[in-house]
Amino acid sequence: MAHSISIMHERPVAKQTGAGSTTPRFLTCGVVAGPLFVVVALVQVLTVPGFQITRHAISALETGPLGGIQIANFLVSGILLVGYAAGVRRALRGRRGGVWGPVLLGVCGLGFIGGALFHPDPGLGFPVGTPDVIPTTISTHALLHMLFGSLAFFALIAACFVLARPFAANHQRNQALILRAAGVIFAVGLVESFTGGPLGSLVLYVTASIALVAIALAARWLQSSTSVAPGAV
């Protein structure tokens, strides 16, 4: 066991798995995806007229005057997450998290893409001029948006815990702790939002951002790691 670990310390993860130089490139998708989504959304929160993060979900930006920006944000981030899934599949092949990590990241990415293709209904006074009430009916587009969003949310939470496994197995406790804490924080935020808690949309954005940044950090750690321990999923 000690001998096998010392060998892994000598070679990057991508080379250990035989994935070649493409693995770090795919992992770069993961480094970029979460922070890109968070930053683009934040810029809109601060600049789009009539949008209030304490009342409106980030998805509502798709219905606003600059809706194309948020649609593109969902789409590009989703594609990057699918690329990240491919990188994790190569980097962790035969190791802990090597099966479910890519699956969950891929589902999360597809959820983002679905969120770009299907849009929520206007409501609560946004866009400006919309009645300041919750819509009494919901369109098929909005239902599909909610479905894809829920898939992305739950997959992201689970991915935080699954991606923690290879780091925990390799005694990288700080990395594992960060990922698990992010998963717990987002799960709590999701419950708070879904149960209609005060400032639910703000809590959802902040806690989702924490999880997205955490998996971005995991991508960076996998790029630089030379010691992800093997093990069954």
C-alpha positions as CSV (number, residue, x, y, z in Angstrom):
1,M,0.0,0.0,0.0
2,A,2.7,2.5,0.9
3,H,4.6,1.6,-2.2
4,S,1.5,2.2,-4.4
5,I,0.8,5.6,-2.9
6,S,4.4,6.7,-3.4
7,I,4.2,5.9,-7.1
8,M,1.0,7.9,-7.4
9,H,2.8,10.9,-5.9
10,E,5.1,10.9,-8.8
11,R,2.6,11.2,-11.6
12,P,-0.4,13.6,-12.2
13,V,-3.9,12.1,-12.0
14,A,-4.5,12.4,-15.8
15,K,-1.4,10.4,-16.5
16,Q,-2.2,7.8,-13.9
17,T,-5.5,7.1,-15.6
18,G,-4.0,7.0,-19.1
19,A,-6.2,9.9,-20.1
20,G,-3.4,12.0,-21.5
21,S,-3.3,15.7,-21.9
22,T,-7.1,16.0,-22.6
23,T,-8.0,15.3,-19.0
24,P,-6.7,18.7,-17.6
25,R,-8.5,20.5,-20.4
26,F,-11.8,18.8,-19.4
27,L,-11.1,19.6,-15.8
28,T,-10.6,23.3,-16.7
29,C,-14.2,23.3,-17.8
30,G,-15.0,22.5,-14.1
31,V,-12.7,25.3,-12.9
32,V,-14.6,27.8,-15.0
33,A,-18.2,26.6,-14.9
34,G,-19.3,27.5,-11.4
35,P,-17.5,30.8,-11.0
36,L,-18.7,31.9,-14.5
37,F,-22.3,31.3,-13.6
38,V,-22.0,33.0,-10.2
39,V,-20.3,36.1,-11.5
40,V,-22.5,36.6,-14.6
41,A,-25.6,36.2,-12.4
42,L,-24.2,38.6,-9.8
43,V,-23.5,41.3,-12.4
44,Q,-27.1,41.1,-13.5
45,V,-28.5,41.1,-10.0
46,L,-26.7,44.4,-9.5
47,T,-27.6,46.0,-12.8
48,V,-30.9,44.8,-14.3
49,P,-33.7,47.2,-13.6
50,G,-36.5,46.0,-11.4
51,F,-34.7,42.8,-10.3
52,Q,-34.6,42.1,-6.5
53,I,-32.6,39.1,-5.4
54,T,-34.6,39.1,-2.1
55,R,-37.8,38.5,-4.1
56,H,-36.8,37.1,-7.5
57,A,-35.0,33.8,-8.3
58,I,-31.9,34.1,-10.6
59,S,-33.9,32.2,-13.2
60,A,-36.3,35.1,-13.4
61,L,-33.5,37.1,-15.2
62,E,-34.3,35.0,-18.3
63,T,-37.6,36.9,-18.6
64,G,-36.1,40.3,-18.2
65,P,-34.9,42.9,-20.7
66,L,-31.5,41.3,-20.9
67,G,-32.8,37.7,-20.7
68,G,-30.5,36.4,-23.4
69,I,-27.5,36.9,-21.0
70,Q,-28.9,34.6,-18.4
71,I,-30.1,32.1,-21.0
72,A,-26.5,32.0,-22.3
73,N,-25.2,31.8,-18.8
74,F,-27.2,28.7,-18.1
75,L,-26.3,27.2,-21.5
76,V,-22.6,27.8,-21.4
77,S,-22.2,26.8,-17.8
78,G,-24.2,23.6,-18.5
79,I,-22.0,22.7,-21.4
80,L,-18.9,23.3,-19.3
81,L,-20.3,21.1,-16.5
82,V,-20.8,18.3,-19.0
83,G,-17.1,18.7,-20.0
84,Y,-16.1,18.7,-16.4
85,A,-18.0,15.3,-16.0
86,A,-15.8,13.9,-18.8
87,G,-12.7,15.1,-17.1
88,V,-13.7,13.6,-13.7
89,R,-14.5,10.3,-15.5
90,R,-11.0,10.2,-16.9
91,A,-9.2,11.5,-13.8
92,L,-11.0,9.2,-11.3
93,R,-11.4,6.1,-13.4
94,G,-11.1,3.1,-11.1
95,R,-11.0,5.3,-8.0
96,R,-13.5,6.5,-5.4
97,G,-16.1,8.8,-7.0
98,G,-15.1,7.7,-10.5
99,V,-18.5,6.4,-11.4
100,W,-21.1,8.6,-9.7
101,G,-19.0,11.8,-9.8
102,P,-19.2,12.1,-13.6
103,V,-22.9,11.0,-13.6
104,L,-23.9,13.6,-11.1
105,L,-21.9,16.4,-12.8
106,G,-23.4,15.4,-16.1
107,V,-26.9,15.5,-14.7
108,C,-26.2,18.9,-13.2
109,G,-24.9,20.2,-16.5
110,L,-28.0,18.9,-18.4
111,G,-30.1,20.6,-15.8
112,F,-28.5,23.9,-16.5
113,I,-28.9,23.3,-20.2
114,G,-32.6,22.6,-19.7
115,G,-32.9,25.8,-17.6
116,A,-31.6,27.6,-20.7
117,L,-34.1,26.0,-23.1
118,F,-37.1,26.4,-20.8
119,H,-37.9,29.6,-19.0
120,P,-39.9,30.6,-15.9
121,D,-43.0,32.7,-16.1
122,P,-42.8,36.4,-15.3
123,G,-44.2,37.4,-11.8
124,L,-43.8,39.3,-8.6
125,G,-43.3,42.6,-10.6
126,F,-40.5,41.3,-12.8
127,P,-39.9,42.3,-15.5
128,V,-41.0,45.8,-14.8
129,G,-44.7,46.2,-15.6
130,T,-45.6,42.6,-14.6
131,P,-48.3,42.3,-11.9
132,D,-46.7,42.2,-8.5
133,V,-48.3,38.8,-7.7
134,I,-47.3,35.2,-7.9
135,P,-48.8,33.7,-11.1
136,T,-51.9,31.7,-10.5
137,T,-51.2,29.4,-13.4
138,I,-47.9,27.9,-14.6
139,S,-46.9,27.3,-18.2
140,T,-45.4,24.1,-19.5
141,H,-42.1,26.0,-20.1
142,A,-42.0,27.0,-16.5
143,L,-42.8,23.5,-15.3
144,L,-39.9,22.1,-17.4
145,H,-37.6,24.8,-16.1
146,M,-38.5,23.8,-12.5
147,L,-37.9,20.1,-13.3
148,F,-34.5,20.7,-14.9
149,G,-33.6,23.1,-12.1
150,S,-34.5,20.5,-9.4
151,L,-32.4,17.9,-11.2
152,A,-29.4,20.3,-11.3
153,F,-29.8,21.3,-7.6
154,F,-30.0,17.7,-6.2
155,A,-27.2,16.5,-8.5
156,L,-25.0,19.4,-7.4
157,I,-25.6,18.6,-3.7
158,A,-24.8,14.9,-4.2
159,A,-21.7,15.7,-6.4
160,C,-20.2,17.7,-3.5
161,F,-20.3,14.6,-1.3
162,V,-19.2,12.2,-4.0
163,L,-16.2,14.4,-5.1
164,A,-15.2,14.6,-1.4
165,R,-14.5,10.8,-1.4
166,P,-11.3,10.6,-3.4
167,F,-9.8,13.4,-1.3
168,A,-10.9,11.7,2.0
169,A,-9.5,8.4,0.8
170,N,-6.2,10.1,0.2
171,H,-6.2,11.8,3.6
172,Q,-6.7,15.3,2.1
173,R,-9.2,16.1,4.8
174,N,-9.4,19.8,4.3
175,Q,-10.5,19.4,0.7
176,A,-13.0,16.7,1.6
177,L,-14.4,18.9,4.5
178,I,-14.9,21.9,2.2
179,L,-16.8,19.8,-0.4
180,R,-19.0,18.2,2.3
181,A,-19.7,21.4,4.0
182,A,-20.7,23.0,0.7
183,G,-23.1,20.2,0.1
184,V,-24.7,20.6,3.5
185,I,-24.9,24.4,3.2
186,F,-26.6,24.2,-0.2
187,A,-29.0,21.4,1.0
188,V,-30.1,23.7,3.9
189,G,-30.4,26.7,1.6
190,L,-32.5,24.6,-0.8
191,V,-34.9,23.5,2.0
192,E,-35.2,27.1,3.2
193,S,-36.0,28.3,-0.3
194,F,-38.5,25.5,-1.2
195,T,-40.4,25.9,2.1
196,G,-40.9,29.6,1.4
197,G,-38.5,31.0,4.0
198,P,-37.7,34.7,4.2
199,L,-35.2,35.9,1.6
200,G,-35.5,32.4,0.0
201,S,-34.2,33.5,-3.4
202,L,-31.2,35.2,-1.9
203,V,-30.4,32.2,0.3
204,L,-30.7,29.9,-2.7
205,Y,-28.3,32.0,-4.8
206,V,-25.7,32.3,-2.0
207,T,-25.8,28.7,-1.0
208,A,-25.8,27.4,-4.6
209,S,-22.9,29.7,-5.3
210,I,-20.9,28.1,-2.5
211,A,-21.5,24.6,-3.9
212,L,-20.6,25.7,-7.4
213,V,-17.4,27.3,-6.2
214,A,-16.6,24.2,-4.2
215,I,-16.8,21.8,-7.2
216,A,-14.7,24.3,-9.1
217,L,-12.1,24.0,-6.4
218,A,-12.3,20.2,-6.7
219,A,-11.6,20.5,-10.4
220,R,-8.5,22.6,-9.7
221,W,-7.4,20.2,-7.0
222,L,-7.8,17.2,-9.3
223,Q,-5.7,19.1,-11.9
224,S,-2.9,19.6,-9.5
225,S,-3.2,16.4,-7.4
226,T,-0.7,13.6,-7.8
227,S,-2.1,11.4,-5.1
228,V,-5.8,10.5,-5.6
229,A,-6.1,7.1,-3.9
230,P,-7.7,4.2,-5.8
231,G,-10.7,2.4,-4.5
232,A,-14.1,1.1,-5.4
233,V,-17.1,3.3,-5.8
